Amino acid sequence: DGGCALLAVHGRYRGSATRRRDGPAHLEQVAAVVAEVKRAAGEQMPVLSNGNVRSAADLLSALAATGADGVMSAEGALDDPAIFGRAAAEAAQRKRKLRKRIDALGEGGGGAGG
């Protein structure tokens, strides 16, 4: 099977000879690629998003915006070698907060509806 095992998408247009980048990565275009790959290959093909990841918050935002299976980071990881650990800790904290909110809804703390 000579196919691709993993795809990494860097959502930037090629820059010019004097300017390496055209600006921020176009995460909506990465999301379109992710959606098409998932439609065609299902979960068999992991897709990684790359670009605009300089902090743990950026990393989580890129995952949310693109639906990618993971994120690549070059400059962000050079500036903060623990970026992926920080993102994991931040995601776990968000998950705990969400769980508390869901539990509160089940106990009748849902506000207007219940």
C-alpha positions as a Markdown table, in Angstrom:
| # | Residue | x | y | z |
|---|---|---|---|---|
| 1 | Asp | 0.0 | 0.0 | 0.0 |
| 2 | Gly | 2.0 | 3.0 | -1.3 |
| 3 | Gly | -0.3 | 5.7 | 0.2 |
| 4 | Cys | 0.2 | 8.4 | 2.7 |
| 5 | Ala | 0.1 | 7.4 | 6.4 |
| 6 | Leu | -0.2 | 11.0 | 7.8 |
| 7 | Leu | -0.8 | 14.4 | 6.3 |
| 8 | Ala | 0.4 | 17.7 | 7.8 |
| 9 | Val | -1.2 | 20.8 | 6.4 |
| 10 | His | 0.4 | 24.2 | 6.7 |
| 11 | Gly | -2.3 | 26.7 | 5.9 |
| 12 | Arg | -0.2 | 29.5 | 4.4 |
| 13 | Tyr | 0.3 | 30.7 | 0.9 |
| 14 | Arg | 3.9 | 30.8 | -0.3 |
| 15 | Gly | 5.5 | 34.1 | 0.4 |
| 16 | Ser | 7.7 | 36.1 | -2.0 |
| 17 | Ala | 11.4 | 36.2 | -2.4 |
| 18 | Thr | 11.7 | 39.0 | 0.2 |
| 19 | Arg | 8.9 | 37.8 | 2.5 |
| 20 | Arg | 8.8 | 34.2 | 3.7 |
| 21 | Arg | 5.1 | 34.2 | 4.8 |
| 22 | Asp | 2.0 | 35.8 | 3.5 |
| 23 | Gly | 0.6 | 36.3 | 7.0 |
| 24 | Pro | -1.3 | 34.2 | 9.5 |
| 25 | Ala | -2.1 | 30.6 | 8.6 |
| 26 | His | -5.5 | 30.2 | 7.0 |
| 27 | Leu | -7.0 | 27.7 | 9.5 |
| 28 | Glu | -10.3 | 27.7 | 7.6 |
| 29 | Gln | -8.5 | 26.2 | 4.6 |
| 30 | Val | -6.8 | 23.6 | 6.9 |
| 31 | Ala | -10.3 | 22.7 | 8.2 |
| 32 | Ala | -11.5 | 22.2 | 4.6 |
| 33 | Val | -8.6 | 19.9 | 3.9 |
| 34 | Val | -9.3 | 18.0 | 7.1 |
| 35 | Ala | -12.9 | 17.6 | 6.3 |
| 36 | Glu | -12.2 | 16.3 | 2.8 |
| 37 | Val | -9.5 | 13.8 | 4.0 |
| 38 | Lys | -11.9 | 12.5 | 6.6 |
| 39 | Arg | -14.7 | 12.2 | 4.1 |
| 40 | Ala | -12.4 | 10.3 | 1.7 |
| 41 | Ala | -10.3 | 8.3 | 4.1 |
| 42 | Gly | -12.3 | 8.3 | 7.4 |
| 43 | Glu | -10.2 | 8.0 | 10.5 |
| 44 | Gln | -7.6 | 6.0 | 8.7 |
| 45 | Met | -5.6 | 9.1 | 7.8 |
| 46 | Pro | -4.5 | 11.4 | 10.6 |
| 47 | Val | -4.3 | 15.0 | 9.6 |
| 48 | Leu | -2.1 | 17.6 | 11.5 |
| 49 | Ser | -2.6 | 21.3 | 11.4 |
| 50 | Asn | 0.4 | 23.6 | 11.3 |
| 51 | Gly | 0.6 | 27.4 | 11.6 |
| 52 | Asn | -0.3 | 30.1 | 14.2 |
| 53 | Val | 0.8 | 28.0 | 17.1 |
| 54 | Arg | 2.9 | 30.0 | 19.5 |
| 55 | Ser | 1.2 | 29.1 | 22.8 |
| 56 | Ala | -0.9 | 26.4 | 24.5 |
| 57 | Ala | -4.0 | 28.5 | 23.9 |
| 58 | Asp | -3.1 | 28.8 | 20.2 |
| 59 | Leu | -2.7 | 25.0 | 20.0 |
| 60 | Leu | -6.1 | 24.3 | 21.5 |
| 61 | Ser | -7.7 | 27.0 | 19.2 |
| 62 | Ala | -6.1 | 25.4 | 16.1 |
| 63 | Leu | -7.5 | 22.0 | 17.1 |
| 64 | Ala | -10.9 | 23.4 | 17.6 |
| 65 | Ala | -10.9 | 25.5 | 14.4 |
| 66 | Thr | -9.6 | 22.8 | 12.1 |
| 67 | Gly | -10.9 | 19.5 | 13.5 |
| 68 | Ala | -7.4 | 18.1 | 13.0 |
| 69 | Asp | -6.1 | 15.1 | 14.9 |
| 70 | Gly | -3.0 | 17.0 | 16.1 |
| 71 | Val | -0.9 | 20.1 | 15.7 |
| 72 | Met | 2.6 | 20.7 | 14.6 |
| 73 | Ser | 4.5 | 23.7 | 16.0 |
| 74 | Ala | 8.0 | 24.8 | 15.1 |
| 75 | Glu | 8.5 | 28.4 | 16.4 |
| 76 | Gly | 6.1 | 27.9 | 19.3 |
| 77 | Ala | 8.0 | 24.8 | 20.5 |
| 78 | Leu | 11.3 | 26.6 | 20.2 |
| 79 | Asp | 10.0 | 29.5 | 22.3 |
| 80 | Asp | 8.3 | 27.2 | 24.8 |
| 81 | Pro | 9.5 | 23.6 | 24.7 |
| 82 | Ala | 6.7 | 22.6 | 27.1 |
| 83 | Ile | 3.9 | 23.9 | 24.8 |
| 84 | Phe | 2.3 | 20.5 | 24.3 |
| 85 | Gly | 2.4 | 19.7 | 28.0 |
| 86 | Arg | 0.8 | 23.1 | 28.8 |
| 87 | Ala | -1.9 | 22.5 | 26.2 |
| 88 | Ala | -2.7 | 19.1 | 27.6 |
| 89 | Ala | -2.9 | 20.6 | 31.1 |
| 90 | Glu | -5.1 | 23.5 | 29.8 |
| 91 | Ala | -7.4 | 21.0 | 28.0 |
| 92 | Ala | -7.7 | 18.9 | 31.1 |
| 93 | Gln | -8.7 | 21.9 | 33.1 |
| 94 | Arg | -11.3 | 22.9 | 30.5 |
| 95 | Lys | -12.7 | 19.4 | 30.6 |
| 96 | Arg | -13.0 | 19.5 | 34.4 |
| 97 | Lys | -14.8 | 22.8 | 34.2 |
| 98 | Leu | -17.2 | 21.5 | 31.5 |
| 99 | Arg | -17.9 | 18.4 | 33.6 |
| 100 | Lys | -18.8 | 20.5 | 36.6 |
| 101 | Arg | -21.2 | 22.6 | 34.4 |
| 102 | Ile | -22.8 | 19.5 | 33.0 |
| 103 | Asp | -23.1 | 18.0 | 36.5 |
| 104 | Ala | -24.7 | 21.2 | 37.8 |
| 105 | Leu | -27.3 | 21.0 | 34.9 |
| 106 | Gly | -28.2 | 17.5 | 36.0 |
| 107 | Glu | -28.8 | 18.8 | 39.5 |
| 108 | Gly | -31.3 | 21.4 | 38.3 |
| 109 | Gly | -28.8 | 24.2 | 38.1 |
| 110 | Gly | -29.5 | 24.8 | 34.4 |
| 111 | Gly | -30.9 | 28.3 | 34.7 |
| 112 | Ala | -34.0 | 29.2 | 32.6 |
| 113 | Gly | -34.7 | 25.7 | 31.4 |
| 114 | Gly | -34.1 | 23.9 | 34.5 |
